[in-house]
Amino acid sequence: MTLHPPKRISSVEGLGVNTVKQLEWISDTLAIGTETWGELDKPWQQDDTVIALPGYIWRTRWEVGRPYIINKFFDNNGHLVGIYCDICRPVEKIGGGLAFDDLYLDVWQVPGYEPVILDEYELDEAISAGYVRSEEAAVIRRHAEEVRQMLMVPTDLLDF
């Protein structure tokens, strides 16, 4: 994998390829995105868990000002297969949607297992490359740990 500056990701473009996208505004600062997967060349996986095949649904909680988004992945039978949280610069509104700058760390949880922080090596490489300052990296790590803790004791943030 080639290291890159923080990626800009938007609800308008969505998180997946070949998906049907919808965005439902709950309030002025909160929206739930839904992406239903179409045909793929091969399944998408996170570790050993398949997270995208035709008919799978990704639901994403986008909330202005939060330093993360929460993705819930469901199989084509509606069963939760995983929760994936992107750690990011605060989510912001953009024309008709929301966007964030992905800051390398992610938190992944398979139902029934403890959440884990992913891609710490990417954050270290981003610091070395000058894409992220050491001070910002400390905040990113703190946010990742807060999200990991949140997933261990589910809150209403996961009710979507």
Contacts in CASP RR format, 6 or more apart in sequence:
PFRMAT RR
TARGET T0000
AUTHOR 0000-0000-0000
METHOD contacts of the structure
MODEL  1
MTLHPPKRISSVEGLGVNTVKQLEWISDTLAIGTETWGELDKPWQQDDTV
IALPGYIWRTRWEVGRPYIINKFFDNNGHLVGIYCDICRPVEKIGGGLAF
DDLYLDVWQVPGYEPVILDEYELDEAISAGYVRSEEAAVIRRHAEEVRQM
LMVPTDLLDF
1 122 0 8 1.000
3 122 0 8 1.000
3 125 0 8 1.000
3 126 0 8 1.000
3 129 0 8 1.000
3 131 0 8 1.000
4 131 0 8 1.000
5 131 0 8 1.000
6 88 0 8 1.000
6 89 0 8 1.000
6 101 0 8 1.000
6 102 0 8 1.000
6 103 0 8 1.000
6 104 0 8 1.000
6 126 0 8 1.000
6 131 0 8 1.000
6 132 0 8 1.000
7 101 0 8 1.000
7 102 0 8 1.000
8 99 0 8 1.000
8 100 0 8 1.000
8 101 0 8 1.000
8 102 0 8 1.000
9 15 0 8 1.000
9 86 0 8 1.000
9 88 0 8 1.000
9 99 0 8 1.000
9 100 0 8 1.000
9 101 0 8 1.000
9 102 0 8 1.000
10 94 0 8 1.000
10 97 0 8 1.000
10 98 0 8 1.000
10 99 0 8 1.000
11 21 0 8 1.000
11 23 0 8 1.000
11 31 0 8 1.000
11 33 0 8 1.000
11 60 0 8 1.000
11 62 0 8 1.000
11 97 0 8 1.000
11 98 0 8 1.000
11 99 0 8 1.000
12 21 0 8 1.000
12 23 0 8 1.000
12 94 0 8 1.000
12 95 0 8 1.000
12 96 0 8 1.000
12 97 0 8 1.000
12 99 0 8 1.000
14 21 0 8 1.000
14 35 0 8 1.000
15 35 0 8 1.000
15 58 0 8 1.000
15 60 0 8 1.000
15 71 0 8 1.000
16 35 0 8 1.000
16 37 0 8 1.000
16 52 0 8 1.000
16 58 0 8 1.000
17 40 0 8 1.000
18 37 0 8 1.000
18 38 0 8 1.000
18 39 0 8 1.000
18 40 0 8 1.000
19 35 0 8 1.000
19 36 0 8 1.000
19 37 0 8 1.000
19 38 0 8 1.000
19 58 0 8 1.000
20 35 0 8 1.000
20 36 0 8 1.000
20 38 0 8 1.000
21 33 0 8 1.000
21 34 0 8 1.000
21 35 0 8 1.000
22 33 0 8 1.000
22 34 0 8 1.000
22 35 0 8 1.000
23 31 0 8 1.000
23 32 0 8 1.000
23 33 0 8 1.000
23 34 0 8 1.000
23 62 0 8 1.000
23 96 0 8 1.000
23 97 0 8 1.000
23 98 0 8 1.000
24 31 0 8 1.000
24 32 0 8 1.000
24 33 0 8 1.000
24 34 0 8 1.000
25 31 0 8 1.000
26 32 0 8 1.000
28 64 0 8 1.000
29 63 0 8 1.000
29 64 0 8 1.000
29 65 0 8 1.000
29 93 0 8 1.000
30 61 0 8 1.000
30 62 0 8 1.000
30 63 0 8 1.000
30 64 0 8 1.000
31 62 0 8 1.000
31 63 0 8 1.000
31 97 0 8 1.000
31 98 0 8 1.000
32 59 0 8 1.000
32 60 0 8 1.000
32 61 0 8 1.000
32 62 0 8 1.000
32 160 0 8 1.000
33 59 0 8 1.000
33 60 0 8 1.000
33 61 0 8 1.000
33 62 0 8 1.000
34 57 0 8 1.000
34 58 0 8 1.000
34 59 0 8 1.000
34 60 0 8 1.000
35 57 0 8 1.000
35 58 0 8 1.000
35 60 0 8 1.000
36 55 0 8 1.000
36 56 0 8 1.000
36 57 0 8 1.000
37 52 0 8 1.000
37 53 0 8 1.000
37 54 0 8 1.000
37 55 0 8 1.000
37 56 0 8 1.000
37 57 0 8 1.000
37 58 0 8 1.000
38 54 0 8 1.000
38 55 0 8 1.000
39 54 0 8 1.000
40 52 0 8 1.000
40 53 0 8 1.000
40 54 0 8 1.000
43 50 0 8 1.000
43 52 0 8 1.000
43 53 0 8 1.000
44 50 0 8 1.000
44 51 0 8 1.000
44 52 0 8 1.000
44 53 0 8 1.000
45 51 0 8 1.000
46 82 0 8 1.000
46 84 0 8 1.000
46 108 0 8 1.000
47 108 0 8 1.000
47 110 0 8 1.000
49 81 0 8 1.000
49 82 0 8 1.000
49 110 0 8 1.000
50 56 0 8 1.000
50 75 0 8 1.000
50 81 0 8 1.000
51 58 0 8 1.000
51 73 0 8 1.000
51 81 0 8 1.000
51 82 0 8 1.000
51 84 0 8 1.000
52 58 0 8 1.000
52 73 0 8 1.000
53 75 0 8 1.000
53 76 0 8 1.000
54 76 0 8 1.000
55 76 0 8 1.000
56 73 0 8 1.000
56 74 0 8 1.000
56 75 0 8 1.000
56 76 0 8 1.000
56 81 0 8 1.000
57 73 0 8 1.000
57 74 0 8 1.000
57 78 0 8 1.000
58 71 0 8 1.000
58 72 0 8 1.000
58 73 0 8 1.000
58 74 0 8 1.000
59 71 0 8 1.000
59 72 0 8 1.000
59 74 0 8 1.000
59 160 0 8 1.000
60 69 0 8 1.000
60 70 0 8 1.000
60 71 0 8 1.000
60 72 0 8 1.000
61 69 0 8 1.000
61 70 0 8 1.000
61 157 0 8 1.000
61 160 0 8 1.000
62 69 0 8 1.000
62 91 0 8 1.000
62 97 0 8 1.000
62 98 0 8 1.000
63 69 0 8 1.000
63 91 0 8 1.000
64 90 0 8 1.000
64 91 0 8 1.000
64 92 0 8 1.000
64 93 0 8 1.000
64 98 0 8 1.000
65 90 0 8 1.000
65 91 0 8 1.000
65 92 0 8 1.000
66 90 0 8 1.000
66 91 0 8 1.000
67 87 0 8 1.000
67 88 0 8 1.000
67 89 0 8 1.000
67 90 0 8 1.000
67 139 0 8 1.000
67 143 0 8 1.000
68 85 0 8 1.000
68 86 0 8 1.000
68 87 0 8 1.000
68 88 0 8 1.000
68 107 0 8 1.000
68 143 0 8 1.000
68 147 0 8 1.000
69 85 0 8 1.000
69 86 0 8 1.000
69 88 0 8 1.000
69 91 0 8 1.000
69 100 0 8 1.000
70 83 0 8 1.000
70 85 0 8 1.000
70 157 0 8 1.000
70 158 0 8 1.000
70 160 0 8 1.000
71 83 0 8 1.000
71 84 0 8 1.000
71 85 0 8 1.000
71 86 0 8 1.000
72 80 0 8 1.000
72 82 0 8 1.000
72 83 0 8 1.000
72 158 0 8 1.000
72 160 0 8 1.000
73 80 0 8 1.000
73 81 0 8 1.000
73 82 0 8 1.000
73 83 0 8 1.000
73 84 0 8 1.000
74 80 0 8 1.000
74 81 0 8 1.000
75 81 0 8 1.000
80 111 0 8 1.000
81 110 0 8 1.000
81 111 0 8 1.000
82 108 0 8 1.000
82 109 0 8 1.000
82 110 0 8 1.000
82 111 0 8 1.000
83 107 0 8 1.000
83 108 0 8 1.000
83 109 0 8 1.000
83 115 0 8 1.000
83 151 0 8 1.000
83 158 0 8 1.000
84 106 0 8 1.000
84 107 0 8 1.000
84 108 0 8 1.000
84 109 0 8 1.000
85 106 0 8 1.000
85 107 0 8 1.000
85 108 0 8 1.000
85 147 0 8 1.000
85 151 0 8 1.000
86 100 0 8 1.000
86 102 0 8 1.000
86 106 0 8 1.000
87 102 0 8 1.000
87 103 0 8 1.000
87 104 0 8 1.000
87 105 0 8 1.000
87 106 0 8 1.000
87 107 0 8 1.000
87 140 0 8 1.000
87 143 0 8 1.000
87 144 0 8 1.000
87 147 0 8 1.000
88 100 0 8 1.000
88 101 0 8 1.000
88 102 0 8 1.000
88 103 0 8 1.000
89 100 0 8 1.000
89 101 0 8 1.000
89 103 0 8 1.000
90 100 0 8 1.000
91 98 0 8 1.000
91 99 0 8 1.000
91 100 0 8 1.000
92 98 0 8 1.000
92 99 0 8 1.000
92 100 0 8 1.000
103 123 0 8 1.000
103 126 0 8 1.000
103 132 0 8 1.000
103 136 0 8 1.000
103 140 0 8 1.000
104 119 0 8 1.000
104 122 0 8 1.000
104 123 0 8 1.000
104 126 0 8 1.000
104 132 0 8 1.000
104 140 0 8 1.000
105 117 0 8 1.000
105 118 0 8 1.000
105 119 0 8 1.000
105 120 0 8 1.000
105 122 0 8 1.000
105 123 0 8 1.000
105 140 0 8 1.000
105 141 0 8 1.000
105 143 0 8 1.000
105 144 0 8 1.000
106 117 0 8 1.000
106 118 0 8 1.000
106 119 0 8 1.000
106 144 0 8 1.000
107 115 0 8 1.000
107 116 0 8 1.000
107 117 0 8 1.000
107 118 0 8 1.000
107 144 0 8 1.000
107 147 0 8 1.000
107 148 0 8 1.000
107 151 0 8 1.000
108 115 0 8 1.000
108 116 0 8 1.000
108 118 0 8 1.000
109 115 0 8 1.000
109 116 0 8 1.000
109 151 0 8 1.000
114 152 0 8 1.000
115 147 0 8 1.000
115 148 0 8 1.000
115 151 0 8 1.000
115 152 0 8 1.000
116 148 0 8 1.000
117 144 0 8 1.000
117 145 0 8 1.000
117 148 0 8 1.000
123 132 0 8 1.000
123 137 0 8 1.000
123 140 0 8 1.000
123 141 0 8 1.000
126 132 0 8 1.000
126 137 0 8 1.000
127 133 0 8 1.000
127 134 0 8 1.000
127 137 0 8 1.000
132 140 0 8 1.000
150 157 0 8 1.000
151 158 0 8 1.000
END
